[in-house]
C-alpha cells in the first residue's frame, strides 16, 4: 500500500496547484465525481468535498472519472527537474553517498524524495543509490578490476562492508561475480501509463504496468529463475524496446523485433509462443488457444498461463478474449486491453488518455 503525504502537505500542494506533486497523489471531488492532478488549473472545490488517493487506480475504483482538463491518466513523460538532477548526481560515478543531510543541503525534503523514488522506482532514494553503486561495481569486476579499486571507486568504507552489500544484492561474493549477471530494470513511459522493463544482457525478460498487483511477484520469480538480482539500470535491449514501444503506440509497428527471454514451464512456454503467432489486429478465444497448444478443454490452465505472461504487449496476451467476444481478464486492466485492441484495429495512435 502506497502511503500518502500528510494531509496538510497535500492541502497546501493542491491549493497552490503544485505540479511537482503530480503522480504523488490524486485529488477527487465528491460533488463532481471527477479526479485530478494536484496541478489542475480548475476552480478549487471546498475542502469538505475533496478526497485524496495515492494512485489513479484507487480513484477509478472509488467511482471517480478522470478530469478532461488536467487528464490525470495521461503520463507526464519525464520526472520533475529536481528528480532528474538527483538521478544525474547518482550517475556521475563519483561513488559518494547522498545522505539526508546532503539532500537537505540541496534544498530537498528527504521524506518527499523517499516517497517520490518509492513511487517511481519501487525503492527509496538510498536503496536506488546503493543499487546503482553495486551495479557499477559488478561491471568493473566483470572487466577484471582489482577489488581494492572497486571498493574505493564506489564509496564503500571497507572490504567487509562491500562484500556484505554485494552478497546481499547479487547472491554471491564479489570474488565469484565475474560471470554473474543481473536484471537491469528501467521505467518506461507509455500513453497507457508507466511500465517497468527488465532485461538481462541477452534479452528483455520483463515488461509490466507499474500498477499491476503481480509486479513484485514477477520480479521475485525472475530473480529466482535467473539466480541474480534486479538493479536499476539501462542496456541496449531496453533502449530498443523503448524505441519500438514508441513506434507501436504511434501505429507504425506491428511486430516487435527486440529479443525476449521468457522462462516458464513447458506448458506456459507453449502458450506464450502461440500468443506470438496471433496476427496484429486479430484476437483468439481461450478455447481456441487451448486447442492450438494441444490441450483442448484446458481453458482455465491457458488463462492462468496467459495471466502469468511477464512481457506484456510484446507477447500479446491482450489479444485473447472470451468465446463470446467479450474481453475477459487482463492484468493491466480491461480499459488498457480495450485501448490496445482499438489501436491494433486501426482506430488511431495512442498519444495520451483523457476522460473517455
C-alpha positions as CSV (number, residue, x, y, z in Angstrom):
1,X,0.0,0.0,0.0
2,X,1.5,3.3,-1.1
3,X,1.5,5.9,1.7
4,X,0.0,9.4,1.1
5,X,1.8,12.5,2.2
6,X,0.5,14.2,5.3
7,X,-3.0,15.8,4.9
8,X,-1.6,19.3,5.5
9,X,1.1,18.9,2.8
10,X,-1.5,17.7,0.3
11,X,-3.8,20.6,1.1
12,X,-1.0,23.1,0.6
13,X,0.2,21.4,-2.7
14,X,-3.3,21.3,-4.1
15,X,-4.1,24.8,-3.1
16,X,-1.0,26.0,-4.9
17,X,-1.5,23.8,-7.9
18,X,2.0,22.5,-7.3
19,X,2.9,20.4,-10.4
20,X,5.8,18.7,-8.6
21,X,3.2,16.7,-6.7
22,X,1.7,15.3,-9.9
23,X,1.9,11.5,-9.6
24,X,2.5,11.6,-5.8
25,X,-1.3,11.8,-5.1
26,X,-4.6,12.4,-6.9
27,X,-7.4,14.7,-5.9
28,X,-11.1,13.6,-6.2
29,X,-14.0,16.0,-5.9
30,X,-17.1,14.4,-4.5
31,X,-19.6,16.9,-5.9
32,X,-18.5,16.4,-9.5
33,X,-17.4,12.8,-9.4
34,X,-14.0,13.6,-11.1
35,X,-10.4,13.2,-10.0
36,X,-7.5,15.4,-11.0
37,X,-3.8,16.1,-10.7
38,X,-2.7,18.4,-7.9
39,X,-1.7,20.9,-10.5
40,X,-5.2,21.1,-12.2
41,X,-6.0,24.7,-13.0
42,X,-9.7,24.2,-12.5
43,X,-11.5,26.1,-9.7
44,X,-10.7,24.7,-6.3
45,X,-13.6,22.9,-4.5
46,X,-14.4,23.3,-0.9
47,X,-12.1,21.2,1.4
48,X,-15.1,19.1,2.6
49,X,-15.7,17.9,-0.9
50,X,-12.1,16.7,-1.5
51,X,-10.7,13.2,-1.2
52,X,-7.1,12.2,-1.8
53,X,-5.9,9.0,-3.4
54,X,-2.4,7.5,-3.8
55,X,-3.0,6.2,-7.3
56,X,-5.3,6.9,-10.2
57,X,-6.3,3.2,-10.0
58,X,-7.7,3.8,-6.4
59,X,-9.6,6.9,-7.6
60,X,-11.1,5.0,-10.5
61,X,-12.2,2.0,-8.4
62,X,-13.8,4.5,-5.9
63,X,-16.1,5.6,-8.7
64,X,-14.4,8.8,-9.9
65,X,-13.7,9.6,-13.5
66,X,-10.6,11.4,-14.9
67,X,-10.8,15.2,-15.4
68,X,-10.9,16.2,-19.0
69,X,-8.9,19.4,-18.3
70,X,-5.8,18.1,-16.5
71,X,-6.0,14.5,-17.8
72,X,-4.7,12.6,-14.8
73,X,-4.5,9.3,-16.7
74,X,-2.0,10.8,-19.2
75,X,1.6,10.2,-18.3
76,X,3.8,13.2,-17.7
77,X,6.6,11.8,-19.9
78,X,9.5,12.7,-17.6
79,X,10.2,13.2,-13.9
80,X,10.3,16.7,-12.4
81,X,13.5,18.5,-12.9
82,X,14.6,18.1,-9.3
83,X,14.4,14.3,-9.7
84,X,16.3,14.5,-12.9
85,X,19.0,16.4,-11.1
86,X,19.3,13.8,-8.4
87,X,19.4,11.0,-11.0
88,X,22.2,12.8,-12.7
89,X,24.1,13.2,-9.5
90,X,23.8,9.4,-8.8
91,X,25.0,8.7,-12.4
92,X,28.1,11.0,-12.1
93,X,30.0,8.0,-10.9
94,X,31.8,9.8,-8.1
95,X,30.9,7.0,-5.7
96,X,29.9,9.3,-2.9
97,X,26.7,8.9,-1.0
98,X,23.9,11.5,-0.9
99,X,22.7,11.2,2.7
100,X,19.6,13.0,4.2
101,X,21.9,15.9,5.2
102,X,23.1,16.2,1.7
103,X,19.6,16.2,0.3
104,X,18.6,19.0,2.7
105,X,21.7,21.0,1.7
106,X,20.5,20.7,-1.9
107,X,17.1,22.0,-0.8
108,X,15.2,18.7,-0.9
109,X,13.0,17.3,1.8
110,X,14.3,13.7,2.4
111,X,10.8,12.4,3.1
112,X,9.5,13.7,-0.1
113,X,12.5,12.3,-2.0
114,X,11.9,8.9,-0.4
115,X,8.2,8.9,-1.4
116,X,8.9,10.0,-4.9
117,X,11.5,7.4,-5.6
118,X,9.4,4.7,-3.9
119,X,6.6,5.6,-6.2
120,X,8.5,5.8,-9.5
121,X,11.3,3.3,-9.0
122,X,9.9,0.9,-6.4
123,X,12.6,1.7,-3.8
124,X,13.8,4.6,-1.6
125,X,16.4,7.0,-2.9
126,X,19.1,5.5,-0.7
127,X,18.3,2.0,-2.0
128,X,18.4,3.4,-5.5
129,X,21.9,4.9,-4.9
130,X,23.1,1.7,-3.3
131,X,21.9,-0.5,-6.2
132,X,23.5,1.8,-8.8
133,X,26.8,1.7,-6.9
134,X,26.7,-2.1,-6.7
135,X,25.6,-2.4,-10.4
136,X,28.6,-0.3,-11.5
137,X,30.8,-2.3,-9.2
138,X,29.7,-5.5,-10.8
139,X,30.6,-4.2,-14.3
140,X,34.1,-3.3,-13.1
141,X,34.6,-6.7,-11.5
142,X,33.4,-8.3,-14.8
143,X,36.1,-6.3,-16.7
144,X,38.7,-7.6,-14.3
145,X,39.2,-4.6,-12.0
146,X,41.0,-5.1,-8.7
147,X,38.8,-5.4,-5.7
148,X,40.6,-2.5,-3.9
149,X,39.9,-0.3,-6.9
150,X,36.3,-1.2,-6.9
151,X,35.8,-0.6,-3.2
152,X,37.4,2.8,-3.3
153,X,35.7,3.9,-6.6
154,X,32.2,3.2,-5.2
155,X,32.4,4.8,-1.8
156,X,32.5,1.7,0.4
157,X,34.4,2.2,3.7
158,X,35.8,-1.4,3.9
159,X,36.2,-4.6,2.1
160,X,33.9,-6.4,4.5
161,X,31.2,-3.8,4.1
162,X,31.5,-4.1,0.3
163,X,31.4,-7.9,0.4
164,X,28.3,-7.9,2.6
165,X,26.4,-5.4,0.5
166,X,27.5,-7.1,-2.7
167,X,26.5,-10.6,-1.5
168,X,23.0,-9.4,-0.3
169,X,22.3,-7.9,-3.8
170,X,23.9,-10.5,-6.1
171,X,23.6,-13.6,-4.0
172,X,27.4,-14.4,-4.1
173,X,30.6,-12.7,-3.0
174,X,32.4,-10.3,-5.4
175,X,35.2,-12.9,-6.0
176,X,32.7,-15.2,-7.7
177,X,31.0,-12.5,-9.6
178,X,33.0,-12.3,-12.8
179,X,30.4,-14.4,-14.6
180,X,27.4,-13.1,-12.6
181,X,24.5,-11.5,-14.5
182,X,21.9,-9.1,-13.3
183,X,18.5,-8.0,-14.4
184,X,18.6,-4.2,-15.2
185,X,15.3,-2.6,-14.5
186,X,14.1,0.7,-16.0
187,X,11.0,2.9,-16.1
188,X,9.3,3.5,-19.5
189,X,6.6,6.0,-20.0
190,X,3.7,5.0,-22.3
191,X,0.3,6.5,-23.3
192,X,-1.3,3.9,-21.1
193,X,0.7,4.6,-18.0
194,X,4.3,3.9,-16.9
195,X,5.7,0.4,-17.3
196,X,8.7,-1.4,-15.7
197,X,11.1,-3.0,-18.2
198,X,13.7,-5.6,-17.2
199,X,16.5,-7.1,-19.3
200,X,19.4,-9.4,-19.0
201,X,22.5,-9.0,-21.1
202,X,20.8,-11.2,-23.7
203,X,17.2,-10.1,-23.9
204,X,14.1,-8.4,-22.5
205,X,12.6,-10.5,-19.7
206,X,10.0,-8.2,-18.1
207,X,7.5,-5.5,-19.2
208,X,4.7,-4.8,-16.8
209,X,2.5,-1.8,-15.9
210,X,3.7,-0.4,-12.7
211,X,0.3,-0.6,-11.0
212,X,-0.1,-4.3,-11.7
213,X,-0.5,-6.2,-8.4
214,X,1.7,-9.1,-9.6
215,X,4.7,-6.9,-10.4
216,X,6.7,-7.7,-7.3
217,X,5.9,-11.4,-7.5
218,X,7.0,-11.4,-11.2
219,X,10.3,-9.7,-10.2
220,X,10.9,-12.3,-7.5
221,X,10.2,-15.1,-9.9
222,X,12.7,-13.7,-12.5
223,X,15.4,-13.2,-9.8
224,X,14.9,-16.9,-8.7
225,X,14.9,-18.2,-12.3
226,X,18.0,-16.3,-13.4
227,X,19.6,-16.5,-9.9
228,X,20.6,-12.9,-9.9
229,X,19.4,-9.5,-8.6
230,X,17.3,-6.8,-10.2
231,X,19.0,-3.4,-10.1
232,X,18.2,0.0,-11.7
233,X,20.0,0.4,-15.0
234,X,19.8,0.5,-18.8
235,X,21.1,-1.6,-21.6
236,X,20.7,-1.8,-25.4
237,X,17.7,-4.1,-25.2
238,X,15.7,-1.6,-23.1
239,X,16.8,1.2,-25.4
240,X,15.5,-0.9,-28.4
241,X,12.3,-1.7,-26.5
242,X,11.6,1.9,-25.7
243,X,12.1,2.9,-29.4
244,X,9.8,0.1,-30.6
245,X,7.2,0.9,-28.0
246,X,7.0,4.4,-29.3
247,X,6.5,3.1,-32.8
248,X,3.9,0.7,-31.7
249,X,1.8,3.3,-29.9
250,X,2.1,5.5,-32.9
251,X,0.6,2.8,-35.0
252,X,3.8,2.3,-37.0
253,X,4.9,-1.1,-35.7
254,X,3.0,-4.4,-35.9
255,X,5.7,-6.8,-34.7
256,X,8.4,-6.3,-32.1
257,X,12.0,-7.2,-33.0
258,X,13.6,-6.8,-29.6
259,X,14.9,-10.1,-28.3
260,X,12.9,-11.6,-25.5
261,X,13.5,-14.3,-22.9
262,X,10.5,-15.8,-21.1
263,X,11.4,-18.7,-18.9
264,X,8.5,-20.8,-17.6
265,X,7.1,-24.3,-17.5
266,X,6.9,-26.2,-20.8
267,X,3.1,-25.6,-20.9
268,X,3.5,-21.8,-20.2
269,X,6.1,-21.5,-22.9
270,X,3.8,-23.2,-25.4
271,X,1.0,-20.8,-24.6
272,X,3.3,-17.7,-24.8
273,X,4.8,-19.0,-28.1
274,X,1.3,-19.3,-29.5
275,X,0.4,-15.8,-28.4
276,X,3.3,-14.5,-30.6
277,X,1.5,-16.1,-33.6
278,X,-1.7,-14.2,-33.2
279,X,-1.7,-11.7,-36.0
280,X,-1.7,-8.0,-35.3
281,X,-5.3,-6.7,-35.2
282,X,-6.9,-10.1,-34.5
283,X,-8.0,-11.9,-31.4
284,X,-8.4,-15.5,-30.3
285,X,-10.7,-17.2,-27.8
286,X,-9.3,-19.0,-24.8
287,X,-10.9,-22.2,-26.1
288,X,-9.2,-21.9,-29.5
289,X,-5.9,-21.1,-27.8
290,X,-6.1,-24.2,-25.7
291,X,-6.6,-26.3,-28.9
292,X,-3.7,-24.6,-30.6
293,X,-1.3,-25.6,-27.8
294,X,-2.5,-29.2,-27.9
295,X,-4.6,-29.1,-24.8
296,X,-8.3,-28.9,-25.9
297,X,-10.6,-28.1,-23.0
298,X,-7.8,-26.7,-20.8
299,X,-9.2,-23.1,-21.0
300,X,-8.6,-22.4,-17.3
301,X,-4.9,-23.5,-17.5
302,X,-4.4,-21.4,-20.6
303,X,-6.0,-18.4,-18.9
304,X,-3.6,-18.9,-16.0
305,X,-0.6,-19.1,-18.3
306,X,-1.8,-16.1,-20.1
307,X,-2.1,-14.1,-16.9
308,X,1.5,-15.1,-15.9
309,X,3.0,-13.6,-19.0
310,X,5.7,-11.2,-17.8
311,X,6.3,-9.4,-21.1
312,X,3.1,-7.5,-21.7
313,X,2.2,-6.1,-25.2
314,X,5.4,-7.7,-26.8
315,X,3.9,-11.1,-26.0
316,X,0.3,-10.0,-26.9
317,X,-1.8,-11.7,-24.1
318,X,-4.2,-8.8,-24.7
319,X,-5.3,-10.5,-27.9
320,X,-7.0,-13.4,-26.1
321,X,-10.8,-12.9,-25.4
322,X,-13.8,-14.9,-24.3
323,X,-15.6,-17.2,-26.6
324,X,-18.5,-14.7,-26.9
325,X,-16.0,-11.9,-27.9
326,X,-16.0,-10.1,-24.6
327,X,-12.7,-9.0,-23.3
328,X,-12.3,-11.3,-20.3
329,X,-9.4,-10.6,-17.8
330,X,-6.2,-8.6,-18.2
331,X,-3.6,-7.9,-15.6
332,X,-3.1,-4.3,-16.7
333,X,-6.9,-3.6,-16.5
334,X,-9.7,-4.1,-19.1
335,X,-9.6,-0.4,-20.1
336,X,-6.0,-0.9,-21.2
337,X,-6.8,-4.1,-23.1
338,X,-9.6,-2.3,-24.9
339,X,-7.3,0.6,-25.9
340,X,-4.6,-1.8,-27.2
341,X,-7.1,-3.7,-29.3
342,X,-8.6,-0.4,-30.6
343,X,-5.1,0.7,-31.6
344,X,-4.4,-2.6,-33.4
345,X,-7.7,-2.3,-35.2
346,X,-6.7,0.9,-36.7
347,X,-8.7,3.4,-34.6
348,X,-5.8,5.8,-34.3
349,X,-2.5,6.1,-32.5
350,X,-2.3,6.4,-28.7
351,X,-0.7,9.6,-27.5
352,X,-2.4,10.1,-24.2
353,X,-5.5,9.4,-22.1
354,X,-8.4,11.6,-21.4
355,X,-11.7,11.1,-19.7
356,X,-13.2,8.9,-22.4
